[in-house]
Each structure stands twice: as structure tokens, then as C-alpha cells.
Amino acid sequence: MRRTSAIALAAALLLATLTMSTAALAQSGLRTEGDAVSARGLYQAEVPVNGQGEEERQGGFARALGSVLAKLSGDRSAMSRPGVGAELRNARDYVEGYAYRQDQGTSPTGAPTFRTTLVVRFDEDQVNGLAGALGLPVWPQPRPKPVVWLAINDGSGPRLLGLQHANAARPLLNRAIERGYSLGLPAGGAAEQALVGAIWRQDTAAVARASARYSPPMQLVGKLYRNKGGWTADWVFVDAGKVLAKWSVSDADARRAMASGADGTADALVKRYGKRGSAGPAGTYRVLFTGIRTTDDYLRLTGHLQKMAVVRRITPVRASGDTLELDLELVSGLAGFRRTMGDEAPFTGGEGEPPVYQMR
């Protein structure tokens, strides 16, 4: 009875993910994948659009770049960081190529449905420079693939989700990919199925011993079970025997509760392994501009500064002859300011302390 119930739950979860892409499972040695949807690197993203018109495309570019920055930094709130939203309006400047895909599905009434997806590829060096200029943290590569030890109880006893249940675990595995990394599943043999009690007790030491045949030595230990309002997922993330994070999520939708494991794991990994951007700290910096001889020069200068995503505030300090001294509040340091000047900037230079720029 327990086996039948667990299989029924897996089938229900699979039915809920039928609109997602599926592919053959992949396994390399003892390192299991559990998800082999079409590969997308950190610098590519897919977003749904309502058509192939210019306005829809530009909006799609912005959302795709936001997704790439979130994956690159590991920060799910990357788009709300200072300066990021402003630069997303220039997303087309970072695009290396794009294409459209038509995805077919089925409506609740059985009628066929079609969705247009914009697939965008961004220039790696330009995006790296943007992330650094905006002070985003960098989650270095290669990134680890923790093993997921997830037990599900729909009311008739817990059962481990192994590699053979990869489709049922797809909400969790796909969410990890959206966050810029991958999760793997254990093979799910009889010995590992017997570990379900330790998983339910959150006995991380026992799980770590069973997981020793996989690499890296990271485990996401979770249990998903029914509650009065739907489902609850309790998670523990372990790295080399050390508990890095614990969290619990309740949701009416089992898929969302399951996917929460990927978010908590990404947050824990970024907190431990993420690195500060190389453009310097946010703050207010004194900058001098020379060669300002006309009102038009002043308007060109201030207009360009106001468009730069790294500049939050401009405060005039002193004007003397053709030189204007400004305090610029920046979301990162002066290195970030230089990176985002752009070829169209009406000024050049930047030497000295404070830096001095000359109007063209």
C-alpha cells in the first residue's frame, strides 16, 4: 500500500510538470544527474513573449538579462539591486544572439495551445563587466552539484525519491538550474531506500555516510509531507559534514514546496562561496571634469551621468573656469564607473586622485 501511494504521488507530480521539457536521464560514474533538459549556460536565458515584435523582444531581452545576472551572482533579488533595473533597459547592448521557439501544450479543455519563447545568448565578457561594475557578488565556477536526499510522505509513509523518480523531482531540479547550478539524485537502490528513516529524522551524519560514494560531499536533506493547508518541506543543507542552513516552507502546491529546496541551497552556497565584485565598494567619490565651456557641454555631461546605471546621485561641489567638481554616489567603486562609461561618453581620461576627465 505504501509503495502504491508513493508511486501515485510521483505520478501526480509528473503530471503537473508535463509542460516542461523532458529528456533521457544521464549518469556519469557514481555522480548522478537526475535532470538532463537541454543545456543552458550561465549566459543564456529563455523567456516567454507574446510575439516577435520589437517591443516584445526588447522587454524579453531585459528579463533574460535579469535572469542571467541572477544566475551569475546567485542572488535571486539581483534585479532589485541599485543600478540593475536601469541597466536592464540597455539589455540589447549585451546580446550576442537570439532565436525563437514555439512550444505546444494543451489547455484544460484539451485544445492545443502555443507559446512563443525567446532564447537569448549574451556576451560573456560584457556581462561579467556589467556585474562587476554594479557591485554584484560573483558565484565562481565550476559550481558544485549537491546530492538531494528527499523523502516524501503523502500520508502512507515516507519514501525516498531516487534517480528513477527524476521526473517527479523536476520542480526541484529545474529550480536549481534557474538559480545557476544543478542538483543530483541518488541511484535509489534498496540500501539507499532503507535510509528513509534517517532522512525523516534529519540524521545528517547517517545521510553523509551513505552519500560518501557521490561527490561533492554536499547533501540536501529534505522531507515533504502533507499538512492541513497543503504541503510542508523541511530542509537541511550539509557541506563536508557541516550544517550550513536549515529552513522550512509550507505551500498549497507541492511543486513550490519542493522547489524551495533549491532556493535555500543556492542561498547557502552563495553566502559561503560567493565573492565580492571587483569594482570597489559603494560610496560617494569626488570626480573632476574639465573642458566645460558651454551650456551644451554641461548638459551633455550631466545627461550621460544620469544614464549611467552605476551613478545614483550627482552633487555639484565647485566650479572654477572650465572645471566642474562633482561628488558622485556610486553603486560600486570608481572602477565600476570607468567600466560603464561607454564609448559614447562625452568625456575621456580618469587619471589622478581624484580622477580628472576631459570633455571631448
ZAMAR-788487 format. One record per residue (C-alpha): residue in three letters; x, y, z. Coordinates in steps of 0.02 Angstrom, whole numbers, plus 50000, padded with zeros to 5 digits. Each point is the difference from the previous one (the first is absolute). Layout:
ALAXYZ;...
***
This chain:
MET500005000050000;ARG501425011950041;ARG500854996449834;THR498395003049903;SER499705016650089;ALA501775006149969;ILE499894995549817;ALA498345009149987;LEU500805015550076;ALA501444999049877;ALA498764998449857;ALA499035015250061;LEU501585010450008;LEU500494994049828;LEU498305004949930;ALA500245017550071;THR501635001949905;LEU499444993549829;THR500215017249923;MET501854999750042;SER501334992949885;THR500494981950030;ALA501504989949944;ALA500924984050037;LEU500834998650168;ALA501895001550008;GLN501254992850121;SER501895001750007;GLY500864986950108;LEU499275001250173;ARG499515018349976;THR498165000049954;GLU499155014149906;GLY498144997550018;ASP499655013849875;ALA500585000649820;VAL498945013549921;SER500845009649859;ALA501595008050067;ARG500025018750027;GLY501545009050062;LEU500045014450121;TYR499965012649860;GLN498434993749915;ALA498185001750051;GLU498274995849935;VAL498495011250030;PRO498204998849936;VAL499435014149887;ASN498335004649921;GLY500715001949826;GLN501545003849896;GLY499775018949987;GLU501365012350048;GLU499205005750162;GLU499714982250061;ARG501784995449953;GLN500785014550095;GLY498974995850154;GLY500544981949982;PHE501835005149989;ALA499825009650165;ARG499194985450090;ALA501274987849929;LEU501475010850055;GLY499255001250174;SER499904981150005;VAL501824998449945;LEU500605012450132;ALA499034990450132;LYS500834983649946;LEU501725007949986;SER499925007550174;GLY498914986850081;ASP498955014450069;ARG498164997149966;SER499655018450037;ALA501355006149880;MET498755010049896;SER499525010550152;ARG501805005150038;PRO500465018349971;GLY500395003949819;VAL499484983149929;GLY498255005149947;ALA500665015349908;GLU501284989849904;LEU498734986849950;ARG499275013249884;ASN501624998449902;ALA499934981049995;ARG500084999549810;ASP501795006850011;TYR500554983750083;VAL499114988049881;GLU501114988749896;GLY498584990849913;TYR498184994850019;ALA498704988349927;TYR498184995350025;ARG499214983350043;GLN498184994949989;ASP499464988950144;GLN498384990249981;GLY498934995050147;THR498214995450042;SER498675010650085;PRO498894993150140;THR498664997049868;GLY501194989749893;ALA500265013149866;PRO501775002749937;THR500935015450064;PHE501555008549933;ARG501285010750092;THR501415010149925;THR501644999350093;LEU501445012049971;VAL501704991650022;VAL501385012850031;ARG501894997950002;PHE501015014050082;ASP501815005149979;GLU500954992250145;ASP501345013450020;GLN498775014349992;VAL498834992150128;ASN501464996450116;GLY500535018149986;LEU498235005950036;ALA499834988950153;GLY501655006450068;ALA499575018249965;LEU498334998350090;GLY500844992150150;LEU499104983349985;PRO500804985550092;VAL500794986849891;TRP499604981650027;PRO501554991849923;GLN500024985149885;PRO500074985349994;ARG498534998550118;PRO499654984750107;LYS498594987549972;PRO499324995150171;VAL499084983550016;VAL498165001350048;TRP499374987650130;LEU498135003649995;ALA498674989450083;ILE498155002949962;ASN498534994750108;ASP498265002549929;GLY499234992350156;SER500494981849981;GLY501825000550051;PRO501585008149931;ARG500914994149845;LEU501655005749924;LEU500005008449830;GLY501414992049901;LEU500625002049824;GLN498564989649933;HIS498805013550067;ALA500945014449918;ASN498455006549911;ALA499075001350165;ALA501465010250070;ARG500065011449848;PRO499295015650088;LEU501484999250119;LEU501304995749866;ASN499375013249879;ARG500005013550133;ALA501834996350036;ILE500405002649816;GLU499085016650005;ARG501125005050146;GLY501564995749901;TYR500524982950064;SER499444981849998;LEU499404987250126;GLY500204981249985;LEU498984985450064;PRO500664983950079;ALA499834983949902;GLY498604994750117;GLY500454981650024;ALA499364989350142;ALA501385005250121;GLU499645018449969;GLN498134997450014;ALA500334993150174;LEU500745016950046;VAL498295008349995;GLY499824999450190;ALA501635009450026;ILE499435013049873;TRP498365002250091;ARG500935002450165;GLN501195011949910;ASP501464989450057;THR501275009149892;ALA501464989250059;ALA499174984049940;VAL499525008249834;ALA501785006449977;ARG500704982450024;ALA498804992949872;SER500435014249882;ALA501884997050009;ARG499984990849833;TYR499425015949913;SER500935016349977;PRO500105013850053;PRO499754997050188;MET498435010850005;GLN498254993950042;LEU498315008249992;VAL498934990150122;GLY498145002949990;LYS498304993050045;LEU498385004949915;TYR498354996050084;ARG498185005150004;ASN499305012850121;LYS498275007350023;GLY500305013649871;GLY500964989649874;TRP501834995150015;THR501515003650110;ALA501834997649953;ASP501354999650134;TRP501795001849937;VAL501784998550064;PHE501515004049892;VAL501664991950049;ASP501735003949930;ALA501434988450049;GLY499074994750157;LYS499575017750054;VAL498205006050002;LEU499975016449902;ALA498135003450003;LYS498314993750060;TRP498315006249938;SER498194994949983;VAL498695005249871;SER498134996549995;ASP498975002149842;ALA498364994149928;ASP500974994249846;ALA501184985250026;ARG501065005949853;ARG500385016850079;ALA500364992250169;MET501194987949916;ALA500865013649898;SER500405009650159;GLY501424987950032;ALA500945006849850;ASP499825018050057;GLY500624996950176;THR501484990049935;ALA500505013749877;ASP499885013250136;ALA501114989650115;LEU501294996749864;VAL500105018249949;LYS500185005650180;ARG501474988250024;TYR500865000549831;GLY499435016249917;LYS501315013549973;ARG499845018750004;GLY500005009449836;SER501665007149943;ALA499405017749964;GLY500205006350178;PRO498775004450137;ALA498475010949979;GLY500225017850060;THR500205018349953;TYR501525004549894;ARG500725016949950;VAL500225001749811;LEU500605014949895;PHE499465004249822;THR500965012749896;GLY499635008249833;ILE498235005550045;ARG499895016249901;THR498175000949949;THR498284995850064;ASP499944986149871;ASP501584992350075;TYR499195000150172;LEU498394992149936;ARG500954986449905;LEU501004995850156;THR498564999450124;GLY498874991249875;HIS501254986049978;LEU500344998450187;GLN498134998550034;LYS499884985649876;MET501424990150080;ALA499284986050107;VAL501475001050121;VAL499625018350044;ARG498675002250134;ARG500185018650040;ILE500955015149932;THR500475014150118;PRO500905015649934;VAL501435005450113;ARG500935013949912;ALA500185008249829;SER501595009249950;GLY500335005849822;ASP499634985249885;THR500134987350142;LEU498534992650095;GLU500264990250160;LEU498664987150042;ASP499644987650138;LEU499314984249918;GLU499074987350106;LEU500414983349917;VAL499294982550024;SER501804993649987;GLY501725007949995;LEU500865010949870;ALA500514984349904;GLY498164996649973;PHE499755017949941;ARG501384998149870;ARG499304983349939;THR498285007349967;MET500535016449919;GLY499704992949827;ASP500765005049834;GLU498705013749980;ALA500545009050160;PRO500325018649966;PHE501574999450108;THR501644990350007;GLY501444997950122;GLY499784995850183;GLU501795001550062;GLY500525007150166;GLU499275000650174;PRO498665005949994;PRO499794994449819;VAL499935013549867;TYR499004997849839;GLN500095011249847;MET498505004449893;ARG500124994749819;
***
